[in-house]
């Protein structure tokens, strides 16, 4: 699932000997690869006239600025436009999906690696149907990735790892992600709140009820990823929320309706839960700079639409 950019993949899982993943390089959850499509609209964010996917909601006592995030990015996106940095500086509090840095980082990584291993005696082919396993086997072989490095991993961890590796091959870096940028600026300067927990994202990725569907959709998007970059980049650059929604959500569901359960789990239900947090902030006081995967903001069931349905006046900046 390459598209919700909400996720926390932080570096690829390299070739790992069977049963040795506990000593593997760090991998933190990504919420699947619906993510990758949402991760791609990066580029010269400071270009003159670019609107960008950023919104503001103001009440009498509270203000929220919502910035569509990319969790892996190209280094040349910085510096961000002054309006974005100014909005962050003005805010009392930074809000992210999950704080993957700071003192909790190691514990999150260890939990992901521990839970991402299959029980003794089980292997990856046994978790997937024969056709989907064959597709995965072909993909790994075509990219020169040794099968033994993945045989003891849960399908969800394989999805997260392959997605991150593909993005990093394209030059995108976890340390350049928008959320990481603002987490670094906020650390020891502003309170940091989370809309979700790492445990929730790990549970979603590793506990998805149809691992076949998750893996199949992931492999399809990985094969076609280069075709999506330019139109998504242009939509991001223009701040065209309607076009982003088409590219990231509607077009794919129109072509592959069977992926609807993936989108409901990765987006719809989480959007509702995150919106409840935001409504709570708006019913109180203070100013909040919210960095959330751009795929969660757009569409009829996105956070912007849900806030409008709750009666809030949401203005795109």
Secondary structure as UniProt FT lines:
FT   TURN            18..19
FT   HELIX           21..23
FT   HELIX           34..39
FT   TURN            45..46
FT   TURN            48..49
FT   STRAND          54..58
FT   STRAND          62..69
FT   HELIX           75..77
FT   HELIX           82..90
FT   STRAND          93..96
FT   HELIX           102..104
FT   HELIX           105..115
FT   TURN            120..121
FT   HELIX           124..127
FT   HELIX           130..142
FT   TURN            143..144
FT   HELIX           147..149
FT   TURN            150..152
FT   HELIX           155..169
FT   TURN            170..171
FT   HELIX           174..176
FT   HELIX           178..186
FT   TURN            187..189
FT   STRAND          191..194
FT   HELIX           198..206
FT   HELIX           211..238
FT   HELIX           241..245
FT   HELIX           246..250
FT   HELIX           251..255
FT   HELIX           257..259
FT   HELIX           260..263
FT   HELIX           264..268
FT   HELIX           269..282
FT   STRAND          286..293
FT   HELIX           294..297
FT   TURN            300..301
FT   HELIX           303..309
FT   TURN            310..311
FT   STRAND          314..316
//
